[in-house]
């Protein structure tokens, strides 16, 4: 019988995209649903993913305000019934403040909790729940702010890749051109957009290259113009 798994995510694409990749891989062997906030839901197609909205407010330094405590208690109760009614057995959180009600409810139900830390700096939410999780999946064992006493919970994995990428079985036959793929999340994309594009142009003077670059939508035209002129 398939296990019932919930993936908690939300906020930026840096949290949601790994959740989507996990969903695609795990759905073959488990009944998987996603919980997300309204920000995260923009990345999810209702036709392809089963998800529920747990719209946790961005708390920052206002967690202990009475209104926020009431909201978190309400969302924790909502999460409790979601987990119980769906008979969820395992929780996987990709981090972020939006995971707070789900993991609190999971602790009340004594469910198995797993964390994913896709960054090189341990997020506040993941750090807060390290004691509660069974394991935390990381891309490196050199995570900043990670307590040494809990490193036995760390499992190093390869970066998550969409299942569709594994299915690609053909590549460009143009052997004379070097293909350069540039990707970066919120902590790295700005460096490529502003600081490294001149270096990329310098490389193009020595080698014939094709550049495929991930960037913010508002930067596409300026980057395209820059590369075209250079």
C-alpha positions in Angstrom: 0.0 0.0 0.0 1.3 3.4 -0.9 2.4 5.8 1.8 0.6 9.2 2.2 3.1 12.0 2.0 2.7 15.8 2.3 5.3 18.2 1.0 5.3 21.6 2.7 6.5 24.5 0.7 5.7 28.1 -0.4 7.1 31.6 -0.9 9.7 31.8 -3.6 10.6 29.4 -6.4 13.7 28.4 -4.4 11.4 26.6 -2.0 8.6 25.5 -4.5 10.7 24.1 -7.4 12.4 21.5 -5.2 9.0 20.6 -3.8 7.7 20.1 -7.4 10.7 17.9 -8.3 10.1 15.8 -5.1 6.4 15.5 -6.0 7.2 14.3 -9.5 9.6 11.6 -8.3 7.7 10.5 -5.2 4.3 10.3 -6.9 5.2 7.0 -8.5 5.6 5.3 -5.1 3.4 7.3 -2.8 0.2 9.4 -2.6 1.6 12.9 -2.5 0.0 16.3 -1.9 1.6 19.7 -1.4 0.7 22.4 1.1 1.7 25.9 0.1 0.9 29.6 0.7 -0.7 31.9 -1.9 2.7 33.1 -3.1 3.9 29.5 -3.7 0.7 28.5 -5.5 1.6 30.6 -8.6 4.2 28.0 -9.4 1.7 25.1 -9.2 -0.6 24.1 -12.0 -3.9 22.7 -10.6 -4.1 20.2 -13.4 -0.7 18.6 -12.6 -0.3 18.9 -8.8 -2.6 18.2 -5.8 -2.2 21.0 -3.3 -3.8 22.8 -0.4 -3.4 26.4 0.6 -2.1 27.1 4.2 -1.5 30.8 3.8 1.0 31.5 6.6 1.8 35.2 6.9 5.4 36.4 6.6 6.3 36.7 10.3 9.9 38.0 10.4 10.3 39.8 13.7 6.6 40.1 14.5 5.9 36.5 15.5 4.9 37.3 19.0 2.3 39.9 18.1 -1.1 38.7 19.4 -2.7 38.7 16.0 0.1 36.6 14.5 0.0 34.1 17.3 -3.8 33.7 16.7 -3.2 33.2 13.0 -0.6 30.6 13.6 -2.8 28.7 16.1 -5.7 28.8 13.5 -3.5 27.6 10.7 -2.0 24.9 12.9 -5.5 23.6 13.7 -6.3 23.7 10.0 -3.1 21.8 9.2 -4.0 19.3 12.0 -7.3 18.3 10.3 -5.7 18.3 6.9 -3.0 15.8 8.0 -5.5 13.7 9.9 -8.2 13.6 7.3 -5.7 12.8 4.5 -4.0 10.1 6.8 -0.6 11.7 6.1 2.2 9.6 7.4 5.3 11.6 6.4 6.1 15.3 6.1 8.8 16.7 3.9 9.4 20.5 4.3 11.5 22.5 1.9 11.9 25.2 4.6 10.5 28.7 5.0 8.1 30.3 7.5 5.2 28.8 5.6 6.1 25.4 7.0 5.5 26.4 10.6 1.8 25.4 11.0 2.2 22.1 9.1 5.2 20.9 11.2 3.6 22.0 14.4 0.5 20.0 13.5 2.8 17.1 12.4 4.4 17.1 15.8 1.1 16.9 17.6 0.2 13.9 15.4 3.6 12.4 16.0 4.3 12.1 12.2 7.6 11.4 10.6 9.2 14.8 9.7 12.0 15.3 7.1 13.6 18.5 6.0 15.2 19.7 2.8 17.9 22.4 2.8 18.7 23.3 -0.8 20.9 26.3 0.2 24.4 26.6 1.8 23.0 28.6 4.7 20.7 26.8 7.1 17.3 28.5 7.0 15.7 29.7 10.2 12.6 27.4 9.9 14.8 24.4 9.2 17.1 25.3 12.1 14.0 25.6 14.4 12.8 22.2 13.5 16.1 20.3 13.4 15.4 18.7 16.8 12.0 17.5 15.5 13.0 15.9 12.2 14.3 12.4 11.5 16.7 13.5 8.7 17.5 16.7 6.8 18.6 16.3 3.1 21.3 18.7 2.0 23.4 19.2 -1.1 26.6 19.8 0.9 28.0 19.0 4.4 29.3 22.5 4.7 26.1 24.2 5.6 26.6 27.5 7.5 24.9 27.8 10.9 24.4 24.0 11.1 24.8 22.8 14.7 27.6 20.2 14.9 25.7 18.2 17.5 22.9 17.5 15.0 25.1 16.7 11.9 24.2 13.0 12.3 20.8 13.9 10.9 22.3 15.2 7.7 22.0 13.2 4.5 23.9 14.5 1.5 22.1 14.1 -1.8 22.7 15.2 -5.4 20.8 18.4 -6.4 17.2 17.6 -7.3 16.5 17.5 -11.0 13.1 17.2 -12.7 12.2 13.8 -14.0 11.8 15.2 -17.6 15.6 16.1 -17.6 16.5 12.4 -17.0 14.3 11.5 -20.0 16.3 13.7 -22.4 18.2 11.5 -24.8 19.5 13.8 -27.4 21.8 16.8 -27.5 22.9 19.3 -30.0 25.2 17.8 -32.7 27.0 21.2 -33.1 30.4 20.2 -31.7 32.0 23.5 -32.6 30.0 25.6 -30.1 30.3 25.5 -26.3 26.9 25.5 -24.6 26.9 27.5 -21.3 23.9 27.1 -19.0 23.7 29.8 -16.2 21.3 29.2 -13.3 21.0 30.8 -9.9 18.4 31.3 -7.2 17.7 34.3 -5.0 21.2 34.1 -3.4 23.1 33.9 -6.6 21.2 35.0 -9.7 22.1 38.7 -9.2 25.8 38.0 -9.5 25.3 36.5 -13.0 23.1 39.3 -14.1 25.4 42.2 -13.0 28.9 41.1 -12.3 29.8 38.1 -14.5 28.3 39.1 -17.9 31.5 40.9 -18.9 33.5 37.7 -18.1 31.1 35.7 -20.3 31.7 38.2 -23.1 35.5 37.8 -22.6 35.1 34.0 -22.9 33.2 34.4 -26.1 36.2 36.2 -27.7 38.2 33.0 -27.3 35.6 30.4 -27.8 32.4 30.1 -29.8 29.7 29.8 -27.1 25.9 29.6 -26.8 24.5 31.1 -23.6 21.3 30.0 -21.9 20.8 32.1 -18.8 18.1 31.9 -16.1 17.1 35.4 -14.9 14.3 37.5 -13.6 11.7 38.2 -16.3 12.4 42.0 -16.1 16.1 41.5 -16.9 15.6 39.4 -20.1 15.5 42.2 -22.6 18.5 44.1 -21.1 20.6 40.9 -21.0 19.7 39.9 -24.5 20.6 43.4 -25.7 23.9 43.4 -23.8 25.0 40.0 -25.3 23.8 41.0 -28.8 25.9 44.2 -28.8 28.9 42.5 -27.4 
